[in-house]
Amino acid sequence: MKILVPVKRVLDYNVKPRVKADGSGIDLANVKMSMNPFDEIAVEEAIRLKEKGVATEIVAVSIGEAKAQETLRTALAMGADRAILIVTEDRVEPLGIAKLLKAIADEEQPGLIILGKQAIDDDNNQTGQMLAALTGWGQGTFASAVEVSGDTVKVTREIDGGSETVDLKLPAIVTTDLRLNEPRYASLPNIMKAKSKPLAQKTAADYGVDIAPRITTLKVEEPAKRSAGVKVADVDELIGKLKTLGVVA
């Protein structure tokens, strides 16, 4: 079975985002970028399935500028077999990404697509669900456990009330949550080997997919700074403060 793993290059989670002076977006100049943490979990899960003999090939996919090659090389160093980069300098919305992944899935015919439940830069949590709708495949979102048996995959998914288990017929789509696994560190020999693994570069036009944006960002600004708290001596003073602030009548 072939597993397709989409990965995204995002601002490193240890870096504090800075808004551009003109408010048009986040300043990404000269800052550390890395693989989306949820996608790292997806890559790790695919590798574990391959180590169990469930999968025979892992294909990592990324959509973005040419620098996203670094993210794909990281996936290759972790254990992916080959990679595909859809090169574009434009910001691609979740629907555009889902359409591209659908086109790649039609070409590659994977038995399973594993991707992060969301990217930490935009937090949309939409791509996996949109991809499932476009392909007509079953989906197991927010996965905390994945078990493949024959032509089915059992996904334990996290929900508000605890967890639930769904059985999906392959091919299927799984989006990963934090508790699914802990991604491995790529060893130096594997990092060197990753440099020689196949990495194909294509464009959206190669797949005949329109990735023109449907949403316009009007302005980006930092959250308002929180004001300092105030200590009160007793309940009467607390109620007085709340009345002053208009919280209670």
Secondary structure, DSSP 8 states (H G I E B T S, - for coil): -EEEEE--EEE-TTS---B-TTSSSB--TT--EEE-HHHHHHHHHHHHHHHTTS-SEEEEEEEESGGGHHHHHHHHHHT-SEEEEEE-SS---HHHHHHHHHHHHHHH--SEEEEES--TTT----HHHHHHHHHT-EEEEEEEEEEEETTEEEEEEEETTEEEEEEEESSEEEEE-GGG-------HHHHHHHTTS-EEEE-GGGGT-----S------------------SSHHHHHHHHHHTTS--
